[in-house]
Structures are given as structure tokens and as C-alpha cells.
Amino acid sequence: ICLPGGKIDPGEESSQAVIRELKEETGVDGFNPESIYIDNTLDGIGYCECFLIRDWTLTGGLYTPEKINPTWVMPRKILNGPYAAYNVQVLSILKERGFISW
């Protein structure tokens, strides 16, 4: 599970933004994103669209030019970070819809 966040740039579609954000925040090249969930009511976010990316590649290790340190973690750790409240909402919805099972 990767939960990159960011904004949609002017003239960009949300499916393009998720590919760009995934690359910027992790170094992962994603392809063919499938929109699986849209919500305009998540606390403090305003708009959230989740995509499923089954087709992806990573050459070398995780990296980013941003001031974050991407790393592989166990799913439960996602629930304890700085965006824990937001992540809990999104992951709960994805679990309800059968996209994750933990």
C-alpha cells in the first residue's frame, strides 16, 4: 500500500496526478491507475480519490527528491504516522470495499 498525497496541477487529470505523485514520493513508476474511491467529505482533506495501481515498476531502491524518507513498512505502521487519522479513514474504506484484507 502506498498512500502518496498531493495536489492536482492545473491542466492535469487526477489519474495523471497520482502517477506523478507516486513517482515524486517513492520513485515508483505506476501505470494504468484505476479510480476506486472518491470522497469529498474526509475530515480536513476536502477531496480524496483513491487509485488502484496493479502495474508498477521500481528500478533501484525507493527514493524521492522531496524532504521525506520513503521506506517499506508493515501496513499497521501507516496508522501511526503523522497522517494517521486520514490514513485510518482511507484504509477503513478500502477494507470495507474488499481492496485490502488486514
C-alpha positions in Angstrom: 0.0 0.0 0.0 1.3 3.4 -0.9 -0.5 6.5 0.2 1.1 9.4 -1.6 -0.6 12.7 -1.3 -0.6 15.9 -3.2 -2.4 18.3 -5.4 -3.7 18.1 -8.9 -1.7 20.5 -11.0 -3.5 22.9 -13.4 -4.4 21.1 -16.6 -3.7 17.7 -15.0 -6.2 14.9 -14.6 -6.4 13.1 -11.2 -5.1 9.9 -12.8 -2.1 11.8 -14.1 -1.5 13.4 -10.7 -1.4 10.1 -8.9 1.2 8.7 -11.3 3.3 11.9 -10.8 2.9 11.9 -7.0 3.8 8.2 -6.8 7.0 8.8 -8.7 7.9 12.0 -6.8 7.3 10.5 -3.4 8.7 7.0 -3.9 10.5 6.6 -7.2 7.9 4.0 -8.3 6.6 4.2 -11.9 2.9 3.4 -11.9 0.8 2.6 -14.9 -2.9 2.4 -15.7 -4.4 3.7 -12.4 -8.0 2.6 -11.7 -10.1 5.1 -9.7 -11.7 3.0 -6.9 -13.0 5.6 -4.5 -13.8 9.3 -4.4 -14.9 11.2 -1.3 -15.5 14.9 -0.8 -16.1 14.6 3.0 -13.0 13.2 4.6 -12.0 15.2 7.7 -9.6 18.0 6.9 -8.9 16.9 3.4 -11.9 18.1 1.3 -11.3 15.8 -1.7 -9.8 12.3 -1.8 -9.6 10.0 -4.8 -8.0 6.6 -4.3 -6.5 4.7 -7.2 -5.5 1.1 -7.5 -2.2 0.6 -9.4 -1.5 -3.0 -10.2 1.1 -2.3 -12.8 4.2 -0.7 -11.5 8.0 -0.9 -11.6 10.8 0.2 -9.3 14.3 0.5 -10.6 16.8 0.6 -7.7 15.6 1.5 -4.3 12.9 3.8 -3.0 13.9 7.4 -3.4 12.4 10.9 -3.6 13.6 14.4 -4.3 11.2 15.6 -1.6 12.1 16.0 2.1 10.7 12.7 3.2 12.3 9.3 3.6 10.2 6.6 1.8 10.5 3.1 3.2 8.7 -0.2 3.1 6.7 -0.7 6.3 4.1 -3.1 7.7 0.6 -1.9 7.0 -0.2 -1.2 10.6 2.7 1.4 10.8 0.8 3.5 8.3 -1.8 4.0 11.0 0.6 5.6 13.5 2.3 8.3 11.4 1.7 12.0 11.0 -1.3 11.4 8.8 -2.7 8.6 11.0 -6.3 9.9 11.2 -6.6 10.4 7.5 -4.9 7.0 6.7 -7.4 5.2 9.1 -10.3 6.7 7.2 -9.0 5.8 3.8 -7.8 2.3 4.8 -11.1 1.5 6.5 -13.0 2.4 3.3 -10.6 0.3 1.2 -11.0 -2.6 3.6 -14.8 -2.3 3.5 -14.7 -2.5 -0.3 -12.5 -5.6 -0.3 -9.3 -4.0 -1.7 -7.3 -4.8 1.5 -7.9 -7.6 4.0 -5.9 -6.9 7.1 
